[in-house]
Amino acid sequence: MSSILSLIGREKELFSNDIKTHEKELSEIVSNSRFLVVGAAGSIGQAVTKEIFKRNPQKLHAVDISENNMVELVRDIRSSFGYIEGDFQTFALDIGSIEYDTFIKADGQYDYVLNLSALKHVRSEKDPFTLMRMIDVNVFNTEKTLLQSAAKDVKKYFCVSTDKAANPVNMMGASKRIMEMFLMRRSADIKISTARFANVAFSDGSLLHGFNQRIQKCQPIVAPKDIKRYFVTPQESGELCLMSCIFGENRDIFFPKLSEALHLISFADIAVKYLKQLGYEPHLCDSENEARELAQTLPEQGKWPCLFTASDTTGEKDFEEFFTDKETLDMQRFENLGVIKNEALFDAELISFFDKEIADMKSTKEWSKDQIVKLFFKMIPDFGHKETGKYLDSKM
């Protein structure tokens, strides 16, 4: 934890005081409750699962489509925490599948269901097919698991959102904003809460996680020099989700308060810190070819080739925000956690229209990205989407 904190320019953990203040109540609730974590093998899912496990739940079932990551989750838990008396099991299932539906039908007895599954990459909007899967995972699988939870009398349904849902500029953020609309619609059927937060440092598939891969494969470090982001550690992401799940009132959205401890830092700055922590001096290159060539020789000299470029790809937001000026905030309840308070406000006709339009596209097995973008603009009139024609997959 301390090495990750120093890399993202921090000395202190964000939520330690809030966790300490509420630990007795938190542990008491968890130890007397049954949990289902969906998307449990992703970086945030693993962090949440560990936060629940170490507080001795009566029952903890973890579900994820990634068999390999589930194996690592179990190894990690056994190596860190050991065992609990409660029922801990993992299931390698796709939550969109008939097998998952059968699993829920066979049991489904939980107090809390936490959905951490998501297609989270901005690059997922580059083609209409992956984009449709993103809508399925982020919106319709959420709706499906929420309805299943309501039918089984689950006390609370938690689903993770994203800071990119506040005034979205990319399709991923917009899909999560639409997901929030679907959640509000169902909040009369089951108590729901969610969380928006920053980039999780070194999470699977993230640029920072890519730094580890590049070092292992002796390849150049590439990062945008003009994009700054807020970062939380994996453990902080798990703490934030669990706090929202346990303490969030119906329709609450939790987020980290901005403070001296949470500040913007560029990917390029983290890359420099990261390399220095490993004992390497960054060597700035002017092109991809130069960086690739120097990767063969520079590391032996204690230097590492880096390419820091300006961002020019579709979907990159200039700045990050956790809430909009139209949302009502509670900044008093917690020290470092803010809460967005929501009434059950939603446009039922608009949500039904979205449902029908997507169903029609799927029935024809033919749709374009333009069609989906237009539909998103109908759902979110002030959607700030800009198409540059260039995506992250076209860069090193």
C-alpha positions as a Markdown table, in Angstrom:
| # | Residue | x | y | z |
|---|---|---|---|---|
| 1 | Met | 0.0 | 0.0 | 0.0 |
| 2 | Ser | 2.7 | 2.5 | 1.0 |
| 3 | Ser | 4.6 | 2.0 | -2.3 |
| 4 | Ile | 1.4 | 2.6 | -4.3 |
| 5 | Leu | 0.6 | 5.7 | -2.2 |
| 6 | Ser | 4.0 | 7.2 | -2.9 |
| 7 | Leu | 3.7 | 6.6 | -6.6 |
| 8 | Ile | 0.4 | 8.5 | -6.7 |
| 9 | Gly | 1.9 | 11.3 | -4.7 |
| 10 | Arg | 0.3 | 10.6 | -1.3 |
| 11 | Glu | 1.4 | 9.7 | 2.2 |
| 12 | Lys | -2.0 | 9.0 | 3.8 |
| 13 | Glu | -4.8 | 6.6 | 3.1 |
| 14 | Leu | -8.0 | 8.4 | 2.2 |
| 15 | Phe | -10.7 | 6.7 | 4.3 |
| 16 | Ser | -8.8 | 5.4 | 7.4 |
| 17 | Asn | -10.5 | 7.8 | 9.8 |
| 18 | Asp | -14.0 | 7.0 | 8.4 |
| 19 | Ile | -13.3 | 3.3 | 8.6 |
| 20 | Lys | -11.9 | 3.6 | 12.1 |
| 21 | Thr | -14.9 | 5.6 | 13.3 |
| 22 | His | -17.4 | 3.1 | 11.8 |
| 23 | Glu | -15.4 | -0.1 | 12.2 |
| 24 | Lys | -17.4 | -1.6 | 15.1 |
| 25 | Glu | -20.7 | -1.1 | 13.3 |
| 26 | Leu | -19.3 | -2.2 | 10.0 |
| 27 | Ser | -17.8 | -5.4 | 11.4 |
| 28 | Glu | -21.0 | -6.2 | 13.3 |
| 29 | Ile | -23.2 | -5.9 | 10.2 |
| 30 | Val | -20.8 | -7.8 | 7.9 |
| 31 | Ser | -20.3 | -10.6 | 10.4 |
| 32 | Asn | -24.1 | -11.1 | 10.6 |
| 33 | Ser | -24.8 | -10.9 | 6.9 |
| 34 | Arg | -24.7 | -12.9 | 3.6 |
| 35 | Phe | -23.0 | -11.4 | 0.6 |
| 36 | Leu | -22.9 | -12.0 | -3.2 |
| 37 | Val | -20.1 | -10.2 | -5.1 |
| 38 | Val | -20.6 | -10.2 | -8.8 |
| 39 | Gly | -17.5 | -9.2 | -10.9 |
| 40 | Ala | -15.5 | -10.3 | -7.9 |
| 41 | Ala | -12.2 | -11.1 | -9.8 |
| 42 | Gly | -11.7 | -7.6 | -11.2 |
| 43 | Ser | -9.4 | -5.2 | -9.3 |
| 44 | Ile | -12.3 | -3.5 | -7.5 |
| 45 | Gly | -14.2 | -6.8 | -7.1 |
| 46 | Gln | -11.2 | -8.4 | -5.5 |
| 47 | Ala | -10.7 | -5.5 | -3.1 |
| 48 | Val | -14.3 | -5.5 | -2.0 |
| 49 | Thr | -14.3 | -9.3 | -1.6 |
| 50 | Lys | -11.3 | -9.0 | 0.7 |
| 51 | Glu | -12.8 | -6.2 | 2.7 |
| 52 | Ile | -15.9 | -8.4 | 3.3 |
| 53 | Phe | -13.9 | -11.6 | 4.0 |
| 54 | Lys | -11.7 | -10.1 | 6.7 |
| 55 | Arg | -14.8 | -9.1 | 8.7 |
| 56 | Asn | -16.0 | -12.7 | 8.9 |
| 57 | Pro | -19.3 | -12.7 | 7.0 |
| 58 | Gln | -21.8 | -15.6 | 7.5 |
| 59 | Lys | -21.8 | -16.2 | 3.7 |
| 60 | Leu | -19.7 | -14.8 | 0.9 |
| 61 | His | -20.2 | -16.0 | -2.7 |
| 62 | Ala | -18.0 | -14.5 | -5.4 |
| 63 | Val | -18.9 | -14.7 | -9.1 |
| 64 | Asp | -16.8 | -13.8 | -12.1 |
| 65 | Ile | -16.4 | -14.8 | -15.7 |
| 66 | Ser | -12.6 | -14.9 | -15.4 |
| 67 | Glu | -11.6 | -18.3 | -14.1 |
| 68 | Asn | -7.9 | -17.5 | -13.8 |
| 69 | Asn | -8.5 | -14.3 | -11.8 |
| 70 | Met | -10.9 | -16.2 | -9.4 |
| 71 | Val | -8.1 | -18.7 | -8.7 |
| 72 | Glu | -5.8 | -15.8 | -7.9 |
| 73 | Leu | -8.4 | -14.2 | -5.7 |
| 74 | Val | -8.7 | -17.4 | -3.6 |
| 75 | Arg | -4.9 | -17.7 | -3.4 |
| 76 | Asp | -4.6 | -14.1 | -2.3 |
| 77 | Ile | -7.3 | -14.4 | 0.4 |
| 78 | Arg | -5.9 | -17.7 | 1.8 |
| 79 | Ser | -2.4 | -16.2 | 1.8 |
| 80 | Ser | -3.5 | -12.9 | 3.5 |
| 81 | Phe | -6.4 | -13.8 | 5.8 |
| 82 | Gly | -6.7 | -17.6 | 5.9 |
| 83 | Tyr | -10.2 | -18.9 | 6.6 |
| 84 | Ile | -13.6 | -18.0 | 8.0 |
| 85 | Glu | -16.3 | -20.1 | 9.6 |
| 86 | Gly | -18.8 | -18.7 | 7.2 |
| 87 | Asp | -19.6 | -20.1 | 3.7 |
| 88 | Phe | -17.0 | -18.8 | 1.3 |
| 89 | Gln | -17.3 | -20.0 | -2.3 |
| 90 | Thr | -16.3 | -18.8 | -5.8 |
| 91 | Phe | -18.1 | -19.5 | -9.1 |
| 92 | Ala | -16.7 | -19.0 | -12.6 |
| 93 | Leu | -19.9 | -17.8 | -14.2 |
| 94 | Asp | -21.0 | -15.2 | -16.8 |
| 95 | Ile | -23.8 | -13.2 | -15.2 |
| 96 | Gly | -25.5 | -12.9 | -18.5 |
| 97 | Ser | -25.8 | -16.7 | -18.8 |
| 98 | Ile | -28.5 | -19.3 | -18.1 |
| 99 | Glu | -26.0 | -21.0 | -15.7 |
| 100 | Tyr | -25.9 | -17.8 | -13.6 |
| 101 | Asp | -29.7 | -17.6 | -13.6 |
| 102 | Thr | -29.9 | -21.2 | -12.4 |
| 103 | Phe | -27.3 | -20.5 | -9.7 |
| 104 | Ile | -29.5 | -17.6 | -8.4 |
| 105 | Lys | -32.6 | -19.8 | -8.6 |
| 106 | Ala | -31.0 | -22.6 | -6.6 |
| 107 | Asp | -29.9 | -20.3 | -3.8 |
| 108 | Gly | -30.0 | -16.5 | -4.1 |
| 109 | Gln | -30.4 | -16.0 | -0.4 |
| 110 | Tyr | -28.3 | -12.9 | 0.3 |
| 111 | Asp | -28.6 | -9.7 | 2.4 |
| 112 | Tyr | -26.3 | -7.7 | 0.2 |
| 113 | Val | -25.5 | -8.0 | -3.5 |
| 114 | Leu | -22.6 | -6.0 | -4.9 |
| 115 | Asn | -22.2 | -5.7 | -8.6 |
| 116 | Leu | -18.6 | -4.8 | -9.6 |
| 117 | Ser | -18.8 | -6.2 | -13.2 |
| 118 | Ala | -18.2 | -3.6 | -15.9 |
| 119 | Leu | -16.6 | -2.9 | -19.2 |
| 120 | Lys | -14.5 | 0.0 | -18.0 |
| 121 | His | -12.3 | 1.0 | -20.9 |
| 122 | Val | -12.8 | 4.1 | -23.0 |
| 123 | Arg | -11.3 | 2.2 | -25.9 |
| 124 | Ser | -14.3 | -0.2 | -25.8 |
| 125 | Glu | -16.3 | 2.3 | -27.9 |
| 126 | Lys | -14.0 | 2.0 | -30.9 |
| 127 | Asp | -16.3 | -0.5 | -32.7 |
| 128 | Pro | -20.1 | -1.1 | -32.6 |
| 129 | Phe | -19.9 | -4.7 | -31.4 |
| 130 | Thr | -17.8 | -4.1 | -28.2 |
| 131 | Leu | -19.8 | -1.0 | -27.6 |
| 132 | Met | -23.0 | -3.1 | -27.6 |
| 133 | Arg | -21.4 | -5.5 | -25.2 |
| 134 | Met | -20.5 | -2.6 | -22.9 |
| 135 | Ile | -24.2 | -1.6 | -22.9 |
| 136 | Asp | -25.2 | -5.1 | -22.1 |
| 137 | Val | -22.7 | -5.5 | -19.2 |
| 138 | Asn | -23.0 | -2.0 | -17.7 |
| 139 | Val | -26.7 | -1.5 | -18.1 |
| 140 | Phe | -28.7 | -4.6 | -18.8 |
| 141 | Asn | -26.8 | -7.1 | -16.7 |
| 142 | Thr | -27.2 | -4.5 | -13.9 |
| 143 | Glu | -30.9 | -4.4 | -14.4 |
| 144 | Lys | -31.1 | -8.2 | -14.6 |
| 145 | Thr | -29.1 | -8.8 | -11.4 |
| 146 | Leu | -31.0 | -6.0 | -9.6 |
| 147 | Leu | -34.4 | -7.6 | -10.5 |
| 148 | Gln | -33.2 | -11.0 | -9.4 |
| 149 | Ser | -32.1 | -9.5 | -6.1 |
| 150 | Ala | -35.4 | -7.8 | -5.5 |
| 151 | Ala | -37.3 | -11.1 | -6.3 |
| 152 | Lys | -35.1 | -12.8 | -3.6 |
| 153 | Asp | -35.8 | -10.1 | -1.0 |
| 154 | Val | -32.2 | -8.9 | -0.9 |
| 155 | Lys | -31.9 | -6.0 | 1.6 |
| 156 | Lys | -29.5 | -3.9 | -0.5 |
| 157 | Tyr | -28.1 | -3.8 | -4.1 |
| 158 | Phe | -24.9 | -2.0 | -4.6 |
| 159 | Cys | -23.5 | -1.2 | -8.0 |
| 160 | Val | -20.3 | 0.6 | -8.8 |
| 161 | Ser | -20.5 | 3.6 | -11.2 |
| 162 | Thr | -17.7 | 5.9 | -12.3 |
| 163 | Asp | -16.6 | 9.5 | -12.0 |
| 164 | Lys | -16.9 | 9.6 | -15.8 |
| 165 | Ala | -20.7 | 9.4 | -15.3 |
| 166 | Ala | -20.7 | 13.0 | -14.1 |
| 167 | Asn | -21.1 | 15.1 | -17.3 |
| 168 | Pro | -19.9 | 12.2 | -19.4 |
| 169 | Val | -17.8 | 12.8 | -22.6 |
| 170 | Asn | -17.2 | 9.1 | -23.5 |
| 171 | Met | -19.6 | 6.2 | -24.2 |
| 172 | Met | -18.3 | 4.3 | -21.1 |
| 173 | Gly | -19.1 | 7.1 | -18.8 |
| 174 | Ala | -22.5 | 7.7 | -20.6 |
| 175 | Ser | -23.4 | 4.0 | -20.2 |
| 176 | Lys | -22.8 | 4.2 | -16.5 |
| 177 | Arg | -24.9 | 7.4 | -16.4 |
| 178 | Ile | -27.7 | 5.5 | -18.1 |
| 179 | Met | -27.1 | 2.6 | -15.7 |
| 180 | Glu | -27.7 | 5.1 | -12.8 |
| 181 | Met | -31.1 | 6.0 | -14.5 |
| 182 | Phe | -32.1 | 2.3 | -14.6 |
| 183 | Leu | -31.1 | 2.0 | -10.9 |
| 184 | Met | -33.3 | 5.0 | -9.9 |
| 185 | Arg | -36.2 | 3.4 | -11.7 |
| 186 | Arg | -35.9 | 0.2 | -9.6 |
| 187 | Ser | -35.2 | 1.9 | -6.3 |
| 188 | Ala | -38.8 | 1.5 | -5.3 |
| 189 | Asp | -38.4 | -2.3 | -5.6 |
| 190 | Ile | -35.1 | -2.6 | -3.7 |
| 191 | Lys | -32.8 | -0.4 | -1.8 |
| 192 | Ile | -29.9 | 0.6 | -3.9 |
| 193 | Ser | -26.6 | 2.6 | -3.5 |
| 194 | Thr | -23.6 | 3.2 | -5.7 |
| 195 | Ala | -20.2 | 4.9 | -5.8 |
| 196 | Arg | -18.3 | 7.1 | -8.2 |
| 197 | Phe | -14.6 | 7.3 | -7.8 |
| 198 | Ala | -11.3 | 7.9 | -9.4 |
| 199 | Asn | -8.9 | 5.7 | -11.3 |
| 200 | Val | -7.8 | 2.7 | -9.2 |
| 201 | Ala | -4.0 | 2.7 | -9.3 |
| 202 | Phe | -2.5 | -0.4 | -11.0 |
| 203 | Ser | -5.9 | -2.0 | -11.6 |
| 204 | Asp | -6.1 | -4.7 | -14.2 |
| 205 | Gly | -5.9 | -3.3 | -17.7 |
| 206 | Ser | -5.1 | 0.2 | -16.6 |
| 207 | Leu | -2.2 | 2.2 | -17.9 |
| 208 | Leu | -0.4 | 1.9 | -14.6 |
| 209 | His | -0.8 | -1.9 | -14.6 |
| 210 | Gly | 0.6 | -1.7 | -18.1 |
| 211 | Phe | 3.8 | -0.2 | -16.7 |
| 212 | Asn | 4.4 | -3.4 | -14.8 |
| 213 | Gln | 3.8 | -5.4 | -18.0 |
| 214 | Arg | 6.2 | -3.2 | -20.0 |
| 215 | Ile | 9.0 | -3.6 | -17.5 |
| 216 | Gln | 8.6 | -7.4 | -17.4 |
| 217 | Lys | 8.7 | -7.5 | -21.2 |
| 218 | Cys | 11.5 | -4.9 | -21.5 |
| 219 | Gln | 9.4 | -2.5 | -23.5 |
| 220 | Pro | 9.1 | 1.3 | -23.5 |
| 221 | Ile | 6.9 | 3.2 | -21.0 |
| 222 | Val | 4.4 | 5.3 | -22.8 |
| 223 | Ala | 2.1 | 7.8 | -21.1 |
| 224 | Pro | 0.1 | 11.0 | -21.9 |
| 225 | Lys | 1.8 | 14.1 | -20.5 |
| 226 | Asp | -1.2 | 16.4 | -20.6 |
| 227 | Ile | -3.8 | 14.3 | -18.7 |
| 228 | Lys | -4.1 | 14.5 | -14.9 |
| 229 | Arg | -6.2 | 12.1 | -12.9 |
| 230 | Tyr | -7.3 | 11.4 | -9.3 |
| 231 | Phe | -6.1 | 8.0 | -8.1 |
| 232 | Val | -7.3 | 5.7 | -5.3 |
| 233 | Thr | -5.5 | 2.5 | -4.2 |
| 234 | Pro | -7.2 | -0.9 | -4.7 |
| 235 | Gln | -7.9 | -1.2 | -0.9 |
| 236 | Glu | -9.5 | 2.3 | -0.9 |
| 237 | Ser | -11.8 | 1.3 | -3.8 |
| 238 | Gly | -12.9 | -1.7 | -1.7 |
| 239 | Glu | -13.5 | 0.4 | 1.4 |
| 240 | Leu | -15.5 | 3.0 | -0.5 |
| 241 | Cys | -17.7 | 0.4 | -2.1 |
| 242 | Leu | -18.3 | -1.5 | 1.2 |
| 243 | Met | -19.1 | 1.8 | 3.0 |
| 244 | Ser | -21.6 | 2.8 | 0.4 |
| 245 | Cys | -23.2 | -0.7 | 0.4 |
| 246 | Ile | -23.5 | -0.9 | 4.2 |
| 247 | Phe | -24.2 | 2.7 | 5.1 |
| 248 | Gly | -25.7 | 4.2 | 2.0 |
| 249 | Glu | -29.3 | 5.2 | 2.1 |
| 250 | Asn | -31.6 | 4.4 | -0.8 |
| 251 | Arg | -30.3 | 6.0 | -4.0 |
| 252 | Asp | -27.1 | 7.4 | -2.4 |
| 253 | Ile | -24.0 | 7.8 | -4.5 |
| 254 | Phe | -20.8 | 7.9 | -2.5 |
| 255 | Phe | -17.6 | 9.6 | -3.7 |
| 256 | Pro | -14.2 | 10.5 | -2.2 |
| 257 | Lys | -14.0 | 14.1 | -1.0 |
| 258 | Leu | -11.3 | 16.2 | -2.7 |
| 259 | Ser | -8.7 | 17.1 | -0.1 |
| 260 | Glu | -4.9 | 17.6 | 0.3 |
| 261 | Ala | -4.7 | 13.9 | 0.3 |
| 262 | Leu | -6.5 | 13.4 | -3.0 |
| 263 | His | -5.0 | 15.5 | -5.8 |
| 264 | Leu | -4.5 | 15.4 | -9.5 |
| 265 | Ile | -1.3 | 13.8 | -10.9 |
| 266 | Ser | -0.3 | 13.1 | -14.5 |
| 267 | Phe | 0.4 | 9.7 | -15.9 |
| 268 | Ala | 3.8 | 10.9 | -17.0 |
| 269 | Asp | 4.7 | 12.0 | -13.4 |
| 270 | Ile | 3.7 | 8.6 | -12.1 |
| 271 | Ala | 5.8 | 6.9 | -14.7 |
| 272 | Val | 8.9 | 8.9 | -13.6 |
| 273 | Lys | 8.2 | 8.0 | -9.9 |
| 274 | Tyr | 7.6 | 4.4 | -10.9 |
| 275 | Leu | 10.9 | 4.0 | -12.8 |
| 276 | Lys | 12.9 | 5.7 | -10.1 |
| 277 | Gln | 11.4 | 3.4 | -7.5 |
| 278 | Leu | 12.7 | 0.5 | -9.6 |
| 279 | Gly | 16.2 | 2.2 | -9.9 |
| 280 | Tyr | 15.9 | 3.5 | -13.5 |
| 281 | Glu | 16.4 | 6.9 | -14.9 |
| 282 | Pro | 13.7 | 7.9 | -17.4 |
| 283 | His | 15.1 | 8.6 | -20.9 |
| 284 | Leu | 12.7 | 10.7 | -23.0 |
| 285 | Cys | 12.2 | 9.7 | -26.6 |
| 286 | Asp | 10.8 | 11.5 | -29.6 |
| 287 | Ser | 9.1 | 8.7 | -31.4 |
| 288 | Glu | 7.7 | 5.1 | -31.0 |
| 289 | Asn | 10.5 | 3.7 | -33.2 |
| 290 | Glu | 13.2 | 5.4 | -31.1 |
| 291 | Ala | 11.6 | 4.1 | -27.9 |
| 292 | Arg | 11.3 | 0.5 | -29.2 |
| 293 | Glu | 15.0 | 0.5 | -30.4 |
| 294 | Leu | 16.4 | 1.9 | -27.2 |
| 295 | Ala | 14.5 | -0.7 | -25.1 |
| 296 | Gln | 17.0 | -3.2 | -26.3 |
| 297 | Thr | 20.0 | -1.4 | -24.8 |
| 298 | Leu | 19.1 | 1.3 | -22.3 |
| 299 | Pro | 17.9 | -0.8 | -19.4 |
| 300 | Glu | 21.4 | -2.3 | -19.0 |
| 301 | Gln | 22.7 | 1.3 | -18.4 |
| 302 | Gly | 20.1 | 1.9 | -15.7 |
| 303 | Lys | 17.9 | 4.0 | -18.0 |
| 304 | Trp | 14.4 | 3.3 | -19.4 |
| 305 | Pro | 13.0 | 4.7 | -22.7 |
| 306 | Cys | 9.9 | 6.8 | -22.2 |
| 307 | Leu | 7.5 | 8.4 | -24.7 |
| 308 | Phe | 5.3 | 11.1 | -23.2 |
| 309 | Thr | 2.8 | 12.4 | -25.7 |
| 310 | Ala | -0.2 | 14.7 | -25.9 |
| 311 | Ser | -3.6 | 13.0 | -25.8 |
| 312 | Asp | -5.6 | 13.1 | -29.1 |
| 313 | Thr | -7.9 | 10.0 | -28.7 |
| 314 | Thr | -11.7 | 9.8 | -28.6 |
| 315 | Gly | -13.3 | 9.9 | -25.1 |
| 316 | Glu | -10.6 | 11.5 | -23.0 |
| 317 | Lys | -12.0 | 13.9 | -20.5 |
| 318 | Asp | -9.9 | 17.1 | -19.8 |
| 319 | Phe | -10.7 | 16.9 | -16.1 |
| 320 | Glu | -12.4 | 14.7 | -13.5 |
| 321 | Glu | -15.4 | 15.4 | -11.4 |
| 322 | Phe | -17.5 | 13.2 | -9.0 |
| 323 | Phe | -20.7 | 15.2 | -9.1 |
| 324 | Thr | -22.4 | 17.9 | -11.1 |
| 325 | Asp | -23.7 | 21.3 | -9.9 |
| 326 | Lys | -27.3 | 19.9 | -10.3 |
| 327 | Glu | -26.8 | 17.2 | -7.7 |
| 328 | Thr | -27.6 | 17.6 | -3.9 |
| 329 | Leu | -24.6 | 16.7 | -1.7 |
| 330 | Asp | -24.2 | 15.6 | 2.0 |
| 331 | Met | -20.6 | 16.6 | 2.9 |
| 332 | Gln | -21.2 | 16.3 | 6.7 |
| 333 | Arg | -21.9 | 12.7 | 7.4 |
| 334 | Phe | -18.4 | 11.4 | 6.8 |
| 335 | Glu | -14.9 | 12.9 | 7.0 |
| 336 | Asn | -13.5 | 11.9 | 3.7 |
| 337 | Leu | -16.6 | 10.5 | 1.9 |
| 338 | Gly | -19.1 | 12.7 | 0.2 |
| 339 | Val | -22.7 | 11.6 | -0.6 |
| 340 | Ile | -24.9 | 12.5 | -3.5 |
| 341 | Lys | -28.5 | 12.4 | -2.4 |
| 342 | Asn | -31.1 | 11.4 | -5.0 |
| 343 | Glu | -34.8 | 11.5 | -5.2 |
| 344 | Ala | -36.5 | 8.8 | -7.3 |
| 345 | Leu | -36.4 | 11.0 | -10.4 |
| 346 | Phe | -36.3 | 9.3 | -13.8 |
| 347 | Asp | -38.1 | 9.4 | -17.1 |
| 348 | Ala | -39.8 | 6.0 | -17.4 |
| 349 | Glu | -40.8 | 6.6 | -21.1 |
| 350 | Leu | -37.2 | 7.5 | -22.0 |
| 351 | Ile | -35.8 | 4.4 | -20.2 |
| 352 | Ser | -38.4 | 2.2 | -22.0 |
| 353 | Phe | -37.5 | 3.8 | -25.3 |
| 354 | Phe | -33.8 | 3.0 | -24.7 |
| 355 | Asp | -34.8 | -0.6 | -23.9 |
| 356 | Lys | -36.8 | -1.0 | -27.1 |
| 357 | Glu | -34.2 | 0.7 | -29.4 |
| 358 | Ile | -31.4 | -1.6 | -28.2 |
| 359 | Ala | -33.7 | -4.7 | -28.4 |
| 360 | Asp | -34.6 | -3.7 | -32.0 |
| 361 | Met | -30.9 | -3.3 | -32.9 |
| 362 | Lys | -30.1 | -6.7 | -31.5 |
| 363 | Ser | -33.1 | -8.4 | -33.2 |
| 364 | Thr | -31.8 | -7.4 | -36.6 |
| 365 | Lys | -28.2 | -8.3 | -35.7 |
| 366 | Glu | -27.2 | -5.1 | -37.4 |
| 367 | Trp | -26.4 | -1.7 | -35.9 |
| 368 | Ser | -23.8 | 1.1 | -36.2 |
| 369 | Lys | -21.9 | 3.1 | -33.7 |
| 370 | Asp | -23.6 | 6.3 | -35.0 |
| 371 | Gln | -27.0 | 4.8 | -34.1 |
| 372 | Ile | -25.9 | 4.1 | -30.6 |
| 373 | Val | -24.3 | 7.5 | -30.2 |
| 374 | Lys | -27.5 | 9.2 | -31.3 |
| 375 | Leu | -29.5 | 7.1 | -28.8 |
| 376 | Phe | -27.1 | 8.1 | -26.0 |
| 377 | Phe | -27.6 | 11.8 | -27.0 |
| 378 | Lys | -31.3 | 11.3 | -26.7 |
| 379 | Met | -30.8 | 9.8 | -23.2 |
| 380 | Ile | -28.3 | 12.5 | -22.1 |
| 381 | Pro | -29.0 | 15.7 | -24.1 |
| 382 | Asp | -25.9 | 17.4 | -22.8 |
| 383 | Phe | -23.6 | 14.5 | -23.5 |
| 384 | Gly | -20.2 | 15.9 | -24.3 |
| 385 | His | -19.1 | 13.2 | -26.7 |
| 386 | Lys | -16.5 | 14.2 | -29.4 |
| 387 | Glu | -15.3 | 11.8 | -32.1 |
| 388 | Thr | -11.6 | 12.4 | -33.0 |
| 389 | Gly | -11.4 | 9.2 | -35.2 |
| 390 | Lys | -8.4 | 8.0 | -33.2 |
| 391 | Tyr | -8.5 | 5.4 | -30.4 |
| 392 | Leu | -6.0 | 4.1 | -27.9 |
| 393 | Asp | -5.6 | 0.9 | -29.8 |
| 394 | Ser | -3.9 | 2.9 | -32.6 |
| 395 | Lys | -1.1 | 4.0 | -30.2 |
| 396 | Met | 1.7 | 2.1 | -28.5 |
